[in-house]
């Protein structure tokens, strides 16, 4: 059976960074990326093995595993007919808002019932090896206290990989190990950390991970996204970089944004995409990518947050794209 590894973690935790490290050392890996929002962005940030990457913008944690099983079936058919290169394992990178319970349930024996012939084929071909949760070392304790999805991402994990450890000491992890006594904690910034050890084959076992897992696995679906929504911003004309960064700075200062990410055509060099991203109040310096992915070379941003006025956000981004003055987001 082909081992499947679920890589999860809350918005902005650093899942794609870890996935890139895993693919660099294990190129014979197929990758399924699930994104929250109508425009897929994360798959453009994967640097290795793009010929084995499949994406879905339908949330696999809210469709009772049907989208995941369908995508695994697509991988299986590609393996059989030769349309995809061979692969020894599968990584599933979930959206940052994923509840792992339905994802795990769709991959373990005795989980979600089969509803189609393809489900039986997937069950015979794939097995869940482990759940790998990436967590911001400074912010994970607060996220677990506030968001059910973050709590469950920790609770279901075999491995907890701490990211952003270079930005300061980690928060108190005692609450996390209390949630999941059996979790193995790793510092991704430790020179001795070998990401490849996360891909050791095995079979997922919920035992030792907390008493609540059995009840969560018995649920038909996850708890939903709690009022969190994704807003897509698009522009065909290149954007002036300084005004774009001012727009993004004002956006994250409002306190409602959980994650913002995208590829932008900057006016000073539209031949290559500018990668921008923010997590909470943290706006990262933009990075120029090597080349545009296939498709139109226009700006595409996804903003995920709580209580955002989507219509107002669209108007202010349209003003930015048109070169007009953009009022503060609080005005």
Protein Blocks (a to p, Z undefined) as FASTA:
>chain_A
ZZddddeddehilmmmmmmmmmmmmmmbccddddedjbdfklmmpmghklmcccdfbdfk
lngommmmmmmmmmmmmmmnopaccdfbdcddddfkbcfklmmmmmgghiacdfbfklmm
mmmmpccfbdcddddfklmmmmmmmmmklmmmmmmpmbdcdehklnoccddfklmmmmmm
mbccddfklmklcfklmmggcdddfehnajklmmmmmpmbdebjnhpacdddddfbdcdf
klmmmmmmmmmmnopafbdcdddddfklmmbccddddehjbccdddddfbdcedjddddd
ddddehiafklmmmmmmmmmnopacddfkZZ
